Amino acid sequence: MPDVPEGDPATSVAVIGAGPCGLFQVFELGLLGIQAHVFDSLKVVGGQCAELYPDKPIYDIPALPVCGAQELVDRLMQQIHPFKPQFHLGEEVTTVLPDGAGRFTVGTAGGTELSVGAVVIAAGLGAFQPRRLGVPGAEAFEGTQIQYRVRDAQQLAGQRLVIFGGGDSALDWTVALAPAARSVTLVHRRAQFRGAPATVARMRELQAAGRVQYIEGTAESLLHDGDALHGVRIKGNDGIAHEVHADQILVFFGLHPKLGPIAQWGLALERKALAVDTEQFQTSVPGIFAVGDINTYPGKKKLILSGFHEAALAAFGIQHYLFPQKKQFLQYTTTSPIMHKRLGVPD
Ligand SMILES: Cc1cc2nc3c(=O)[nH]c(=O)nc-3n(C[C@H](O)[C@H](O)[C@H](O)COP(=O)(O)OP(=O)(O)OC[C@H]3O[C@@H](n4cnc5c(N)ncnc54)[C@H](O)[C@@H]3O)c2cc1C
């Protein structure tokens, strides 16, 4: 039986989600000689580990008595390096369309389209989205005068900025943008900040020097003349309403996951999770598999190590889907010459 042709585009698989389980899926596919394209709506890999708790220690990864969450992601990236996955970061997958001949076209919000042999959904809790400002009419200015991330700091020079939030992003940008901005107003709903103490101290210095205004309160409404936003009304915690001029409003309320388009792909769902079998972790649509927090089956536990197990079995399921004639047998990474070749280790 000929081996799976490595890197053959006809056999490549789309992995949706670059959390720990999606990354380990790349490894398990790579061991079987199957190339992966990895999509994530975030610009960074690591899913919840990188986004929600990068500095926290994890104690239940086998053989690693303690491992930082970001360290786990870094180790996974190192482990999959030999398989040269192609990353499509900052790209939310919005469509997965069967072509009727067993293959799929994966489409993203940014317009990328890719034809693949199979799909693994490793989307965790869903695509992370920024928490929005939440005042009437804000959508009309999102992407122009209301931003949820800074794309180009230089463009903000000389502008009047109102920054919302109390975590690291809001504080870091307040401190970074204050020197070049025309004015910076930081708005946070309570007195305690969640950011690094050194950055809070720097922000307070800038406030004392008159470079930053600070208001404890929440956004109430936008001030605009039709298409042009010129400010925001803040309801202060002290009961005073403040009207603050703004050319740009920057909002850093963090990210929240959204199942989003996955619910529209015609896959069987159980309580917002994808129903899979426990032999190969295939969904109700042949050729579409699901691993990690996004799936459900009797006894499911949302743990990283469960997702790793699921990825190993899903890889065999995918191999069988792509190459039904191929005889499957288990090889050990310790002794298999073909796996050594794929891993780039000398025999
Ligand atoms: C504070 C905290 C502590 C934890 N501690 C532990 C622990 O000690 N041990 C343990 O085992 N587990 C722990 N967990 C749980 C663990 O983090 C999750 O089980 C794990 O992250 C699931 O990995 P995943 O790859 O399935 O999904 P995720 O990590 O959620 O990653 C999914 C990725 O998919 C992306 N995505 C979703 N939809 C799309 C789409 N349509 N297009 C493109 N990208 C998409 C998301 O942006 C995300 O990056 C903890 C969780 C939290 C919040």
The ligand as an SDF file (V2000), in Angstrom:
LIG
                    3D

 53 58  0  0  0  0  0  0  0  0999 V2000
   -8.9660   29.8550   33.6380 C   0  0  0  0  0  0  0  0  0  0  0  0
   -8.9650   28.4900   32.9840 C   0  0  0  0  0  0  0  0  0  0  0  0
   -8.1520   27.4960   33.5150 C   0  0  0  0  0  0  0  0  0  0  0  0
   -8.1070   26.2310   32.9330 C   0  0  0  0  0  0  0  0  0  0  0  0
   -7.2980   25.2650   33.4730 N   0  0  0  0  0  0  0  0  0  0  0  0
   -7.2440   24.0390   32.8960 C   0  0  0  0  0  0  0  0  0  0  0  0
   -6.4250   23.0000   33.4500 C   0  0  0  0  0  0  0  0  0  0  0  0
   -5.7680   23.1940   34.4640 O   0  0  0  0  0  0  0  0  0  0  0  0
   -6.4060   21.7900   32.8100 N   0  0  0  0  0  0  0  0  0  0  0  0
   -7.1580   21.5320   31.6990 C   0  0  0  0  0  0  0  0  0  0  0  0
   -7.0710   20.4320   31.1670 O   0  0  0  0  0  0  0  0  0  0  0  0
   -7.9480   22.4840   31.1670 N   0  0  0  0  0  0  0  0  0  0  0  0
   -8.0310   23.7140   31.7360 C   0  0  0  0  0  0  0  0  0  0  0  0
   -8.8510   24.6850   31.2090 N   0  0  0  0  0  0  0  0  0  0  0  0
   -9.6720   24.3260   30.0360 C   0  0  0  0  0  0  0  0  0  0  0  0
   -8.8160   24.3280   28.7680 C   0  0  0  0  0  0  0  0  0  0  0  0
   -8.2130   25.6100   28.5880 O   0  0  0  0  0  0  0  0  0  0  0  0
   -9.6980   23.9670   27.5870 C   0  0  0  0  0  0  0  0  0  0  0  0
  -10.1960   22.6550   27.7800 O   0  0  0  0  0  0  0  0  0  0  0  0
   -8.8800   24.0060   26.2910 C   0  0  0  0  0  0  0  0  0  0  0  0
   -8.4000   25.3110   26.0280 O   0  0  0  0  0  0  0  0  0  0  0  0
   -9.7360   23.5470   25.1200 C   0  0  0  0  0  0  0  0  0  0  0  0
   -8.9090   23.6080   23.9930 O   0  0  0  0  0  0  0  0  0  0  0  0
   -9.5200   23.6720   22.5250 P   0  0  0  0  0  0  0  0  0  0  0  0
   -8.3640   23.6230   21.6130 O   0  0  0  0  0  0  0  0  0  0  0  0
  -10.6000   22.6730   22.3940 O   0  0  0  0  0  0  0  0  0  0  0  0
  -10.2610   25.0850   22.4430 O   0  0  0  0  0  0  0  0  0  0  0  0
   -9.8460   26.5930   22.7900 P   0  0  0  0  0  0  0  0  0  0  0  0
   -8.6850   26.6610   23.6750 O   0  0  0  0  0  0  0  0  0  0  0  0
  -11.1100   27.2560   23.2280 O   0  0  0  0  0  0  0  0  0  0  0  0
   -9.4230   27.1770   21.3510 O   0  0  0  0  0  0  0  0  0  0  0  0
  -10.3820   27.2510   20.3360 C   0  0  0  0  0  0  0  0  0  0  0  0
   -9.9060   28.2330   19.2900 C   0  0  0  0  0  0  0  0  0  0  0  0
  -10.7830   28.1440   18.1690 O   0  0  0  0  0  0  0  0  0  0  0  0
  -10.9620   29.4340   17.6180 C   0  0  0  0  0  0  0  0  0  0  0  0
  -12.2070   29.4470   16.8430 N   0  0  0  0  0  0  0  0  0  0  0  0
  -13.4600   29.1560   17.2700 C   0  0  0  0  0  0  0  0  0  0  0  0
  -14.3400   29.2500   16.2610 N   0  0  0  0  0  0  0  0  0  0  0  0
  -13.6360   29.6160   15.1690 C   0  0  0  0  0  0  0  0  0  0  0  0
  -13.9780   29.8950   13.8130 C   0  0  0  0  0  0  0  0  0  0  0  0
  -15.2430   29.7950   13.3550 N   0  0  0  0  0  0  0  0  0  0  0  0
  -12.9890   30.2640   12.9710 N   0  0  0  0  0  0  0  0  0  0  0  0
  -11.6960   30.3850   13.3840 C   0  0  0  0  0  0  0  0  0  0  0  0
  -11.3210   30.1480   14.6690 N   0  0  0  0  0  0  0  0  0  0  0  0
  -12.2780   29.7510   15.5350 C   0  0  0  0  0  0  0  0  0  0  0  0
  -10.9990   30.3490   18.8500 C   0  0  0  0  0  0  0  0  0  0  0  0
  -10.6810   31.6860   18.5060 O   0  0  0  0  0  0  0  0  0  0  0  0
   -9.9490   29.6920   19.7540 C   0  0  0  0  0  0  0  0  0  0  0  0
   -8.6710   30.2620   19.5910 O   0  0  0  0  0  0  0  0  0  0  0  0
   -8.9120   25.9520   31.7830 C   0  0  0  0  0  0  0  0  0  0  0  0
   -9.7230   26.9560   31.2560 C   0  0  0  0  0  0  0  0  0  0  0  0
   -9.7540   28.2120   31.8370 C   0  0  0  0  0  0  0  0  0  0  0  0
  -10.6310   29.2770   31.2340 C   0  0  0  0  0  0  0  0  0  0  0  0
  1  2  1  0
  2  3  1  0
  2 52  2  0
  3  4  2  0
  4  5  1  0
  4 50  1  0
  5  6  2  0
  6  7  1  0
  6 13  1  0
  7  8  2  0
  7  9  1  0
  9 10  1  0
 10 11  2  0
 10 12  1  0
 12 13  2  0
 13 14  1  0
 14 15  1  0
 14 50  1  0
 15 16  1  0
 16 17  1  0
 16 18  1  0
 18 19  1  0
 18 20  1  0
 20 21  1  0
 20 22  1  0
 22 23  1  0
 23 24  1  0
 24 25  2  0
 24 26  1  0
 24 27  1  0
 27 28  1  0
 28 29  2  0
 28 30  1  0
 28 31  1  0
 31 32  1  0
 32 33  1  0
 33 34  1  0
 33 48  1  0
 34 35  1  0
 35 36  1  0
 35 46  1  0
 36 37  1  0
 36 45  1  0
 37 38  2  0
 38 39  1  0
 39 40  1  0
 39 45  2  0
 40 41  1  0
 40 42  2  0
 42 43  1  0
 43 44  2  0
 44 45  1  0
 46 47  1  0
 46 48  1  0
 48 49  1  0
 50 51  2  0
 51 52  1  0
 52 53  1  0
M  END
$$$$
